[in-house]
Amino acid sequence: MQTRVRQASQANEHDQHGTNSHSTPNLTFLGFSANDEATGGALLNRKDPRNAAGEVVPILDRNGEAREGVHNYWTNQGKDFTSLDDRSRFKRRIPATSVVNKIGDIGLFGVRLTAAQWLWWTNLVALLAHTSMFFITLWIAYWRKDISALYGEDDPYEIRIFRLSAAWSNSTREGYIMTVVDNNMPINIAYLVMAFFLISAVFHLFAVIAGAFECCWFIYWRQIDDAFCWWRWLEYSGSASVMLLLIATSMGIREQYTLACLFMLCWCTMVCGWLCELYSRPQIRKDTTSYGNPVGRLGFINKPDYTNNANALHLISQDQWEGDRPIRDADGNFITPTDGTKDYRWAQRMSNYTRRMLPHVFGIFPFMTCVVIVVHHLEYSKWELSQNGSGAQIPAWINAALYGIVLLFSSFTFPQIIFQWLPPGFYWGTELTYVILSLTAKMYLGMLFIINIFMQEGRASDLLGSEGLEMVR
């Protein structure tokens, strides 16, 4: 997919914004590229970009020809319900390289959306899906049934959890008598399914609300610009850990400390993903643009005053991470790469990428520990069944739940590997990718439990058995 051809005046304007023309390439992702004129507003309050002469920059087709009567943005008036007054304390001059100013070739109902609008609509769809699944699970598991008439005072979806009890006894060689006892803290698998849907819905609600209002631009969109989606890892540390706990319990892992360790190992995996983004920072550059009109109560007129103006923002590099160590001359200016320096720059970038990915690599170990434990438990249980001749086997849906989720969870590692290698200007694509992957994984696991447990008439303990077994007749 090709992006618009940029005019020479637009490239020159980037230089006026304090970014060297050779160091800021025309980065594209799915046809998205940064505009060259900073605009006000947030998600829906987008004005047509203008060049230094005040003329509207035309939209070009794939052949570089101007498209008449076509606008860049959803709303072009510059004022809507998300707008802030120019003197508001929350008003910031949004940089041209922000995700809310990146436009691609893909349109929706004939309208060319910004990258931020694509992310916002994707989060809205995910919010509606997760919220719907929360209430669907609640209805199928509880509301459509007369639980008290069917099961009395017991909750049919509670699974008993056990602990090892060691009683001291000098009469035995070992000195301990080991017994398995109920810890009196059962796990409700219906609550677990509803929990990971609800956790995701809450964080998508945050994205939808924060993404729609200009006063929240710094909280949400600026963090995406800065390649740091902290809320993503906070959500996954809860929802993914709950999903793993649900799978382990359903497979027959019922010892309380083993379940607790699996939960925390998954939590640690998400923390490693968060640390990778915390450690990987794009370069920042001073904004040397001389703006004409003040924006915000603190000013923001002429060149940004980084000493006295708390709202003055640096420009975030679209092509270099901190530590890439570009070649500079004695005055600190960039040196255009030549044949003699390309290998050096490549080596520096690769070395920096390797260091930045260390937290990600560390996160593989707790994740693989979880995988080995649950897979070994399942496969060893299947081997035991084949040896005792009882005629029982693991239900097919248990195999589908475990290996399907392992595959989906493993796929979450690739976006960070790919987008940490790409320049920071592409980073917003991780948010789009992770929202889709997260929705797929949760819908997959939730539907398996809805169909095989909650829609069935029976207790979960009976349907799952001690190891999730069923008799073959």
N, C-alpha and C positions, 0 to 999 in steps of 0.2 A: 504494500500500500504506500503510495507516494504522498508526500506532504506538499503544502503550498510552496511555490518558489518565492523566496524573499527578495524584496527589492533592495537595491544598494543603499537607498536612503534609510531603510529599516536597519540594515547592518551597521551603518554609521551611527544611528541613534543608540545602538547598544554600547558603542564606545563612549557616548556621552553619559551613559549610565554607570560608567566606571568599570566596564568589563572589556578586556582586550579582545579585539575581533578574532584573533587567531586562537584564543583560549576558550571561546564560547561557541562551539559548533552548533549547527542546526539540529539539535537533538529531537528525535521523534520517537513516539511509542504509539503504535496503532494509528499513525498519522497525526499525532498531537505534537504541537510545537509551541514555544513561548511567543507571546506577542511582544511588541516593543514599546508599548505605551502603558505606563502605570495608570490604573483606573481605580475609582472608588467603589465601595459596595462589597458584597460578599458573594452569595451564590446566584441569586436571580437578578441582582442589581448591576448589570454589566453594560457599560457604554461601548460604542464602537471605538476602537483604538485610533489615535490620530498621530501623524508624524510631527516633526519639529515645526512645520509651517502651519499646523492646526488643521490640516486636511485629513479627512477620514481615509484610513488605509484600506484599500479595496481587498476583497477576498478574491484570490486567484484560483483558477481551476488547475487541473493537473498539467496543462500545457502552458501555464504561466499567464493566461489571459484573464483580465478582470471579469468578474461575474456581476452583472448589473442587477440591482434591486435585491441583493442578498445581504443579510446582516450576519454578523458573527455570533451574536448572543441572543439569549432567550428574550430578555427585556432590554430595550434600548433607550428608554426614557431616562434612566439614571436614578429614578426614584420609585421605590416600592415599599412594601411593609418591612423589608429588612434594612432599609436605608437608615443611616445615622446623620445627624446634623454635622456640618463641617466643623463646628466648634465643640462637638461632643468629646468628653474625656476618653471615650473608647474609640474614637476615630483614628485610624492609622492609614498611611498611604501605602497601599498594597503594592509590592514590587511587581514588575512586569513578568518576572520569572515564576511567580506563584502559580500553584496548580489551578487557581480560579481564573487564570488568564491564559491557560493553554487550550488551544482549539484544534480539533482534528477534522478529518474528512468525513467521519461517520456522523450521520444525522438521525434524528428521531422525529418521525412525522414531518420530515422536510426541514427540521430545525437543527442546525449544527450546534451541538452541546459542547461546553467546556469539559475538561477532564474532571473538574470538581463536580459538575452536574452529573456526569456518568457515575461517579462514586456515590453521590447523594442518592440517586435513584436506585442504585444497587443496594445500598444500605436500607432504603425504604422497603424494597421487595423482601430483603432478608428479615427485616423487622416484622412485616406482615406474616411471613411464613413461619417464623419462630413463635410468634404470639398465637397464631392459629393452631400450631401443633401443640402448644401448651394446653389450650382449652380443649382441643380434640382428645388429647390423652386423658385429661381430667374427666371429660364426658364419658369416654368409652370405659375407663377404669372404674369410675364411681357413679357419676350422675345417672347413667342409663340403667344401673343395676340397683336392686334393693339389697344392699350389702348386709344389713342386719338380718333380713329374712333368709338369705343364702348362707351366711357364715357366722351368724350370731354376733358376739362382741369382738371377734377376732378380725384383724385386717388381713384379707386374703393375699396381699402382696408383700407381707413381711417375711423376710428370710432370717432364720436364726443364725447368729454369729457366735463362735466358740473361742475359748482360750485354753491354753495348757495350764493345768494346775499341778504344781509340784509340792507334794507333802513330804516333809522330812521323816525318815524312818530308819533307825539304826539296825533294824532286823533284816534289811536287804543288803545285797552286795553294793548296789549303786548308792544307797543312802536316801534315794528319792522314789516316791511312787507317783508316776505321771498319769494324770487323768485329764480328759477333755470335758470341760463344763461350759454351760451356756453363760455368756457374759451379760445376758439380760438387756442387751442393746441391739435389737434386730434392725436390719436394713430394709427399708421399704423401696422396692425396685420401681414402683410407680412414681414415688417422690423423686427418685434419681433421674428418671426420664424427664419428668416435668422440670426438674432443677436445671438440667443443661439447656433445655429450651428457654427457660426463663432468664438464665444468666445471659445468654446470647441476645435475647430480645432487649434486655436492659441496656446493653452496650450499643446495640444498633439504634436504640432510641436516643442515646447520647449523641451518636454521630448525626442522626437526622436533625435533632434540635440544634446542636452546636454548628452544624454545617449550613443551616438555613439563615442564621442571623449574623449580621455583620459585626456585632459587638463580641461574638465568639470566634471571630476569624483567627485570632492569635492562639486560642485554646486548641483548635482543631486543624484548620488548614495550614497554619504556620508550622505546626509540628510535622505534618506530612511533607511540607516544603523542606523542613530540616531533617528529613529521613529518620524520624523518631516517633513511631506510633505506639506509645507506651500503653494505651488502653487495650490494644490487641493482645498483648502478652498478659495483662491483668485478667482479661476475659478467659483466655485459654488456660491459664493456671487453675481456674475454677472449673470451667466446663469440660475440658479434656480430662482432667483428673477424675471428675465425677463419672465420665463415660468409661474410663478404664476401671474404676471401682465397680461399676455396673456389670461390665463384662466378666471381671474376675469373680464376682459373687455368683453370677449366673452359671459359670463353668464349674462351680463347686469349691472354689477357694474361700473357705469360711473362717479361717483363723484371723483373729482381730489384728495382731501385729503384722502379719503378712499383708493384709489389706491396707493397713495404715502406711506401711513402707511403700507399697505400690502407688498409693495416692501421692505421697511426698516425692517419690522418684519422678513421677510425671510432672509434678509441680516444679521440681528442679530443672527439668528439661525446658519448660517454658521460661524460667528465669534465665537460662543460658541464651535463649533466643533474644530476650530483652537486653541482656548484657552485650550481645553482639551489636545491636543497634545503638546502645548507649556508648559503646566504644568507637563506633564508626560514625564520624562526623564529617559532613561536607565542609569544604573551605568557605570562609566568609570573606567578603570584600567590602570596603567602604563604598557607600553610594555617593558619588561626586556630582550627581545631578543637581542643578540649581533650579528648584521648583519656584513657581511664581506665586501661588496662592497658599496661605496658611491652612493647614489641616490639623484639627484637634485643638483642645484647649491649650496645650503646651507649645503651640506653634507648629513647626515643620514647614518653614519657609526658607527659600534659598537652599543652600546645601545643608544636609542633616548635621545637627550638632550633637555628636556622640558624647560630649562632655556634660552638657546641661539638659538635654532633652531625653527623658526616659522612653519616649515613644519612637525615637530614631532607630530605624532598623538597618542592619547590614544586608547587603545582597548575598544570597546563598549561591555558591558556585553550582553551575549546572553540569560541569564536566570533570571536577577534581575533588577527591576526598582528602581530608587532612592526612598528611604523611606521604602523599604521592610525590612530593619533593620535585616540583618542576624546575627546569633549568632557568636560572636568572643571571643577569649581568651584575656588574659591580654596583649599579644604582638600584638594584632590586626589581628591575623590569623583566618580564618574561622574554626568553630567547626562543625564537621560532625553531622548532626541531629541525635538524638537518640529518643527513645520512649518518653522520658521526655520532649523533646524540640519541637517536631513536632507540637503540639497544639499551642505553643507560636508563632512559625514561621507562621503558618496558620493564626492566629489572626492578626499578624502584616501585613501580605500580604493583608488580607481582609480589614483591616483598611486603608492601603495605597491606595488600589484600590478604596475604597469609596471616599476618599478625592480627588483622581485624576479625578474621574468621575463627580465631582460637576459641572464643566462648561458644560458638556454634559447634565446633568439633567436640568440645567437652560435653555439650548437651547430648551428643549421640550415645554416650556411655550409659547414663541413667535410662534413656529411652530403650536402648537395646537390652538392658537388664530387665525392664518390664516385659519386653517382648519374649525374652528367653523364658522367664518364669511362667507366663500364661500359656505359651505355646508348649513348653515341656509338660506342664500340668495336663493340658488337653491330650496331647499325643500319648503320654504315659497312661492316662486313663483309658484311651482307646486300645492300647496294647494289652492292658490288664483285662479288659473285656474280652479280647480275642483269645486270651489264655484260659479264662475260667469257664468258658462254655455256657455262660448264663443266658445267652440269646439276646442280650441287651446291647444297644449301640447309642452313640452320641447322635442326637437329632441333627439333621442336615442344617437347620437354621443356626445352631450354635456354631458350627464350622463357618458358616457364611458370616455371622456376626464377628467372630474373632479375626479371621483372615481378611475380611473386607475392611474392618477398622484398622488393622495393622497396615494394610496397603494404603488406605486413605491417610492415616497419620504419617506414614513414611513420606507421602507426597508433599507434606508441609515443609520438608527440609529443602526442597529444590528452589522455591521462590527466593528464599534468603540467599542461597548460594549464587543464583543467577543475578539477582538485582544488586547484591553487594559488589559484584564484579562490574556491572554496568555503571556508567556515570550517575551521580546523584539526581540528575534531571529526569531519570526514568523511575525514580523510587516510588512514585505514586501508584505505579502498576502493582506493587506488592499488596496494597490495600484492596484493590479490585480482585486480585487473585485469591487472597486469603478469605475474603468474604464468600466467594464462590465455593472454595474448598470446605470452609467451615459449614456452610449451609448443606452441602452435599453429604458430609460425614454425619451430621446430626439427623438429617432426614433419613438417611440410610439406617442408622442404628435405631432411631425412634420407631420407624415403620416396622422393623423386624420384631420389636417387643410388643407393639400394638397388635400386630396380626397373630403372633404366636403365644402371647401371654394374656393381654388385657381383653382381647375379644373372645377368649376361651372361657368356658364355665368351669372354674376349678381354682384351687389355690396355687399360687406360684410355686410353693414348695413341692406340691404334687406334680406339677407340670415339669419342673426342673429336676426334681429328685435330688439325691445327695450329690450327684455329679452331673446333673443335667441329662439324665438318661431316660430312655423310653424302651419298653419291651417290643421286640419284633415278633409279630404273630404270623 
